[in-house]
Amino acid sequence: MEAFEKIPASAGIFFYQNPIFVINQIQTKVNFKKSIGTAGNSGGKTRSDCQVTIEPTDSGGIVIDLISKVKVLYGTDIIRQIHEILDFYQIINARVSVADSGALSWVIAARIEAAVRDLFDVKESWLLPLHANVIRPTSMDKRRFSRLYLPGNSPSLMINAYLHKPDGLILDLEDSVAPEKKPEARVLVRNALRSLDFGNTERMVRINQLPAGLEDLDWLIPHGVNLVLLPKCEQASQVEAVKARIDEIQNQNNLSGNVWIMPIIESAKGVANAVQIAAASKTVVALAIGLEDFTADLGVRRTQEGGESSYARSALVIAAKAAGIQAIDSVFSDVEDMEGLRDNVQRSRAMGFDGMGCIHPRQIPVIHENFAPDAEEIEKAGKIVIAFKEAQAKGLGVVSLGSKMIDPPVVKRAQKTIDLAIELSLIEKNWYENLSI
């Protein structure tokens, strides 16, 4: 049997070689705060999820009622997993009902644990082993053209989302999760981080607005998250608080490496403080803007043309670029309007944004295509890079292309365009062999 991990809330990681306790000898009494614990979803169009109900009893052991279309194939494994988790939490008498809609083991485990947590205060976590490809650090300047939002309490949307090849997947704990569902969403997102292979997609989580978001971090930092989105950020001290808590959790668990922070500006106050927010920590890799909440804060309607937010978006871009980080635009909410999305992306890029959020996979190709450099940009950048290299080879201190002088920032931007074109397979690595000045 594989060893499972047991993590106290305020201590480092340690291991039990066998998570099964001999409960009948221990006879531990649990002080339940509710008569029934529930978690998960069922009915209607629910897929890849389950609904769990746990009702403690005075005697009779663990009685499990499992309703599942795959009961013949996987019923024994599901029941074994339920027993393991209840044994771990020293629950020895209970009626357990599970309505399964094709949930994978990490989802079932999350729902059972969340239902237990709904029953009584739990200090420890029952964890499946980390997937082999979970720990994949990302760089500060990683391409972030697209970030696909996924509701943090909907496992069916998480399982294969990386196949759409967004630059980042956001498991959302904030607006897409109902307040009463947030505790169980934390457990589910933690298990998703530990169990799913996201490929080369950056693993992001949007936490709740502070101070609740600080508690969310306990469920993310030890489990392979790359980037934390901080919603409704209005001042640098909020970023500092998130960074301090991340450091504390990493120290407790002997972890190293950067967990990046992306503050989301969603108010007039946030825009006014954007420069300080961008520079609040060296782990801030980008500023994002959320226009739905921003326009609500202004008391105006959000339009497709975006005139009401043009100042705020420009201010955010300038603050980000001054800090040497990326600027990320808001989502485009009409998932049916591909032409409108294309126009929006082109305006966004022209303003200096480096990427934007998306709420449907079909938006990803349009976003990628229109944030990528076009043929004319690539050719111009190539000529600048070649001119710079030739000037260096000749020992010249001045770089010129035709009759125009080229400044170092122009060369740097041109090289970045070339590197991006190679990364996107728009040109070959030996592109310079087919280009002449």
C-alpha positions in Angstrom: 0.0 0.0 0.0 1.3 3.5 -0.9 2.2 5.8 2.0 0.0 8.8 2.4 0.9 12.2 3.9 -0.6 13.7 7.0 -0.1 17.5 7.4 -0.9 19.3 10.6 -2.2 22.9 10.0 0.7 24.6 11.7 3.7 22.2 11.2 5.9 20.8 8.5 5.2 17.7 6.5 5.7 14.3 8.0 4.7 10.8 6.9 2.8 7.8 8.1 3.9 4.6 6.4 0.5 3.2 6.8 -2.5 5.5 7.1 -4.9 2.8 8.4 -5.4 3.1 12.2 -6.8 0.2 14.3 -9.8 2.3 15.3 -11.5 -0.3 17.5 -8.5 -0.3 19.8 -8.1 3.5 19.8 -11.8 4.3 20.4 -11.2 8.0 19.9 -14.3 10.2 20.4 -14.9 13.1 18.0 -16.8 16.2 18.9 -19.1 16.8 16.0 -20.3 20.3 15.3 -23.1 19.1 13.0 -25.2 16.0 12.7 -24.6 15.6 8.9 -21.6 16.6 6.8 -22.0 17.1 3.1 -19.8 18.1 0.1 -19.8 17.9 -3.7 -22.4 18.1 -6.5 -24.8 15.7 -8.1 -27.8 15.6 -10.4 -28.6 17.5 -13.6 -25.5 17.9 -15.9 -23.0 17.0 -13.1 -20.0 15.1 -14.5 -16.8 13.8 -13.0 -18.0 14.7 -9.5 -19.9 13.1 -6.6 -22.0 14.2 -3.7 -21.1 12.8 -0.3 -23.2 12.8 2.9 -21.8 11.5 6.2 -24.0 11.0 9.2 -22.3 9.9 12.4 -24.0 7.1 14.4 -23.6 5.7 17.9 -22.8 2.1 16.7 -22.9 -0.2 13.7 -19.5 0.7 12.1 -19.3 2.3 8.7 -22.3 1.7 6.4 -21.8 2.9 2.9 -24.5 3.5 0.3 -22.8 3.9 -3.1 -24.8 4.9 -6.2 -22.6 4.8 -9.3 -22.8 3.7 -12.9 -19.3 2.3 -12.6 -20.0 0.5 -9.3 -19.3 -2.9 -10.9 -15.9 -1.9 -12.1 -14.7 0.5 -9.4 -17.1 0.1 -6.5 -14.6 -1.9 -4.4 -11.9 0.8 -4.8 -14.2 3.6 -4.0 -15.4 1.9 -0.8 -11.8 1.1 0.2 -10.9 4.8 -0.2 -13.9 5.9 1.9 -12.8 3.5 4.7 -9.2 4.7 4.5 -10.2 8.4 4.9 -12.7 7.8 7.7 -10.2 5.6 9.5 -7.6 8.4 9.1 -10.0 10.9 10.8 -11.0 8.2 13.4 -14.6 8.1 12.5 -15.7 4.5 13.4 -19.5 4.7 13.2 -21.3 6.5 10.4 -23.7 6.2 7.5 -22.1 7.4 4.3 -24.0 8.1 1.1 -22.1 8.7 -2.2 -23.9 9.7 -5.4 -21.1 9.3 -8.0 -21.2 10.9 -11.5 -17.9 9.5 -12.7 -15.6 11.1 -10.2 -11.9 10.3 -10.2 -10.2 9.1 -7.1 -8.7 12.6 -6.3 -12.2 14.1 -6.5 -13.8 11.4 -4.3 -11.0 11.9 -1.8 -11.6 15.7 -1.8 -15.4 15.3 -1.3 -15.0 12.8 1.6 -12.5 14.9 3.4 -14.6 18.1 2.9 -17.7 16.3 4.3 -15.6 15.3 7.3 -14.4 18.8 7.7 -18.1 19.9 7.5 -18.7 17.7 10.5 -16.0 18.8 12.9 -12.8 20.9 13.1 -10.0 19.1 11.4 -6.3 19.9 11.9 -4.9 17.4 9.5 -5.2 16.7 5.7 -5.5 13.3 4.0 -3.4 13.6 0.9 -2.9 11.5 -2.2 0.7 11.2 -3.4 2.0 14.1 -5.5 1.8 13.4 -9.3 5.3 13.0 -10.8 4.9 16.2 -13.0 3.4 18.5 -10.4 6.6 20.4 -9.5 7.4 22.4 -12.6 8.8 25.9 -11.7 8.0 28.7 -14.2 10.1 31.7 -15.0 9.2 35.3 -14.2 9.0 36.3 -17.9 7.1 33.2 -19.0 4.7 34.0 -21.9 1.3 34.7 -20.5 -0.9 35.5 -23.5 -3.8 33.6 -22.2 -5.1 32.6 -18.7 -8.2 30.3 -18.7 -10.5 30.7 -15.6 -11.9 27.4 -14.2 -14.4 27.4 -11.3 -12.7 25.9 -8.3 -15.5 23.6 -7.3 -16.1 22.0 -10.8 -13.7 19.1 -11.3 -15.1 18.2 -14.8 -13.7 21.4 -16.2 -10.2 20.9 -14.7 -9.4 17.4 -15.9 -8.5 18.0 -19.5 -8.4 21.9 -19.7 -4.6 21.9 -20.4 -5.3 20.2 -23.8 -6.6 23.6 -25.0 -3.0 24.9 -24.5 -3.6 28.1 -22.5 -0.5 29.7 -21.1 -2.0 29.5 -17.7 -4.9 27.7 -16.0 -6.6 29.5 -13.1 -8.4 27.4 -10.5 -10.7 30.0 -9.1 -11.6 30.1 -5.4 -13.1 33.6 -5.6 -16.1 34.8 -7.6 -17.0 31.5 -9.3 -17.5 29.7 -6.0 -20.6 30.2 -3.9 -19.7 31.4 -0.3 -21.0 28.2 1.3 -19.0 26.0 -1.1 -15.6 27.7 -0.6 -14.4 25.3 2.2 -14.9 22.3 0.0 -13.5 24.1 -3.1 -10.2 24.6 -1.2 -9.9 20.8 -0.7 -10.8 20.1 -4.3 -8.3 22.6 -5.7 -5.5 21.3 -3.4 -6.2 17.7 -4.7 -6.2 19.0 -8.3 -2.8 20.6 -7.9 -1.4 17.4 -6.5 -3.0 15.0 -8.9 -3.4 16.6 -12.3 -0.6 16.9 -14.9 -1.1 20.4 -16.4 1.6 19.9 -19.0 3.5 23.1 -19.8 0.6 25.2 -18.7 1.3 27.4 -15.7 -0.6 26.4 -12.6 -2.5 29.4 -11.2 -5.0 29.9 -8.4 -7.1 33.0 -7.7 -7.5 33.2 -4.0 -10.2 35.1 -2.2 -10.1 38.7 -1.3 -8.0 39.3 1.8 -8.0 38.4 4.6 -9.7 35.1 3.7 -7.2 34.7 0.9 -4.4 34.3 3.3 -6.0 31.1 4.6 -6.4 29.9 1.0 -2.6 29.9 0.7 -2.3 27.1 3.3 -4.1 24.9 0.7 -1.9 25.9 -2.3 1.7 26.6 -1.4 2.9 23.1 -0.4 1.2 21.5 -3.5 2.9 22.8 -6.6 1.1 26.1 -7.4 3.1 28.4 -9.7 1.3 31.6 -9.4 -1.3 33.2 -7.0 -3.7 35.8 -8.3 -4.6 38.4 -5.7 -8.1 39.9 -6.4 -9.3 43.4 -5.6 -5.8 44.6 -4.8 -5.8 48.2 -3.7 -2.5 48.7 -1.9 1.0 47.4 -1.7 0.5 46.1 1.9 -1.8 43.4 0.6 0.9 42.1 -1.7 3.3 42.2 1.1 0.9 40.2 3.3 0.5 37.5 0.7 4.3 37.3 0.2 4.9 37.1 3.9 2.4 34.3 4.3 3.9 32.4 1.3 7.4 32.6 2.9 6.0 31.4 6.2 4.4 28.4 4.7 7.5 27.5 2.6 9.7 27.8 5.7 7.3 25.5 7.7 7.5 22.9 5.0 11.1 23.2 4.0 10.1 24.4 0.5 12.1 26.6 -1.8 11.5 28.3 -5.2 9.3 31.3 -6.2 5.6 31.3 -6.1 4.7 34.3 -8.3 2.0 36.9 -7.5 -0.3 38.6 -9.9 -2.3 41.4 -8.3 -5.6 42.1 -10.0 -6.6 45.8 -10.0 -10.4 46.2 -9.8 -11.1 49.6 -8.3 -10.2 53.3 -8.7 -8.1 53.1 -5.5 -6.2 50.1 -7.0 -5.5 52.1 -10.2 -4.3 55.1 -8.2 -1.8 52.8 -6.3 -0.8 50.7 -9.2 2.9 51.8 -9.3 3.4 50.9 -5.6 1.5 47.6 -6.0 3.7 46.6 -9.0 6.9 47.2 -7.0 5.7 45.6 -3.7 7.6 42.4 -4.2 10.2 40.9 -6.5 7.8 37.9 -7.0 5.1 40.1 -8.6 5.3 39.1 -12.3 2.4 41.0 -13.6 -0.5 43.4 -13.0 -3.9 42.4 -14.2 -7.0 44.5 -14.5 -10.6 43.3 -13.8 -12.9 45.6 -15.7 -16.3 44.2 -14.4 -15.6 45.3 -10.9 -13.7 48.4 -11.9 -16.5 49.8 -14.0 -18.9 48.9 -11.1 -16.7 50.9 -8.8 -16.9 53.9 -11.1 -20.6 53.5 -11.4 -20.5 53.2 -15.2 -21.4 50.5 -17.7 -18.6 48.5 -19.4 -18.7 48.9 -23.2 -16.9 46.8 -25.9 -15.1 49.9 -27.1 -13.6 50.4 -23.6 -13.5 54.2 -23.5 -14.7 54.3 -19.9 -11.6 52.2 -18.8 -8.9 53.5 -21.2 -7.2 55.7 -18.6 -7.1 52.9 -16.0 -5.8 50.4 -18.5 -3.1 52.8 -19.7 -2.1 53.6 -16.1 -1.8 49.9 -15.3 0.4 49.2 -18.4 2.7 52.1 -17.4 2.9 50.9 -13.8 3.7 47.4 -15.0 6.3 48.4 -17.5 8.0 50.8 -15.1 8.4 47.8 -12.7 9.7 45.6 -15.5 6.7 43.2 -15.3 3.9 42.1 -17.5 0.5 43.8 -18.0 -2.5 41.6 -18.3 -5.8 42.8 -19.7 -9.3 41.8 -18.5 -11.5 39.0 -19.9 -13.7 39.5 -23.0 -17.1 38.3 -21.7 -18.9 37.4 -25.0 -17.7 33.9 -25.8 -19.7 33.8 -29.1 -18.2 37.0 -30.6 -14.9 36.0 -32.1 -14.6 39.1 -34.2 -15.2 41.3 -31.2 -12.6 39.3 -29.3 -10.1 39.7 -32.1 -10.6 43.5 -32.2 -10.3 43.7 -28.4 -7.0 41.7 -28.4 -5.6 43.9 -31.1 -6.5 47.1 -29.1 -5.1 45.5 -26.0 -1.8 44.7 -27.6 -1.6 48.2 -29.1 -1.9 49.6 -25.6 1.0 47.6 -24.3 -0.7 44.6 -22.7 1.1 41.2 -22.8 -1.9 39.0 -22.4 -5.5 38.7 -21.2 -7.8 36.4 -19.3 -10.3 34.2 -21.0 -13.4 32.3 -19.8 -13.9 29.8 -22.6 -11.4 27.5 -24.4 -12.5 28.7 -27.8 -11.1 32.1 -27.0 -7.5 30.8 -26.6 -6.5 30.5 -30.3 -7.8 34.0 -31.1 -5.9 35.5 -28.2 -2.7 33.7 -29.1 -2.9 34.6 -32.8 -3.4 38.3 -32.1 -0.8 38.7 -29.4 1.8 37.0 -31.5 4.1 39.2 -33.7 3.1 39.3 -37.4 5.3 38.8 -40.4 6.1 42.5 -40.8 7.1 42.9 -37.1 9.3 39.8 -37.3 11.1 40.9 -40.4 11.7 44.4 -39.0 13.0 42.9 -35.7 15.2 40.6 -37.6 16.9 43.4 -39.5 17.5 45.4 -36.3 19.1 42.3 -34.6 21.3 41.7 -37.6 22.4 45.3 -37.8 23.2 45.3 -34.1 25.3 42.1 -34.4 27.2 43.4 -37.4 27.9 46.7 -35.6 29.3 44.7 -32.7 31.5 42.6 -34.9 33.0 45.7 -36.4 33.6 47.3 -33.0 31.2 50.1 -33.7 29.6 52.0 -30.8 26.7 53.3 -32.9 24.1 51.0 -34.5 22.2 52.2 -37.6 19.7 50.7 -40.0 19.7 52.6 -43.2 19.6 56.2 -42.2 18.1 55.6 -38.8 20.0 55.2 -35.6 19.0 52.3 -33.3 18.9 52.8 -29.5 19.6 49.9 -27.1 16.0 49.6 -25.9 14.9 49.2 -29.6 17.4 46.4 -30.0 16.3 44.7 -26.8 12.6 44.8 -28.0 13.6 43.5 -31.4 15.5 40.5 -29.8 12.5 39.8 -27.6 10.2 39.7 -30.7 12.6 37.3 -32.4 12.8 35.0 -29.4 9.0 35.0 -29.1 8.7 34.2 -32.9 11.0 31.2 -32.4 9.2 30.0 -29.4 5.9 30.1 -31.3 7.5 28.3 -34.3 6.8 31.3 -36.5 10.4 31.3 -37.7 13.2 28.8 -37.5 16.1 29.0 -35.1 18.4 29.8 -38.1 16.1 32.5 -39.3 19.0 35.0 -39.9 20.4 32.8 -42.8 17.4 33.8 -45.0 17.3 37.5 -44.1 19.4 40.3 -45.5 19.5 44.0 -44.7 
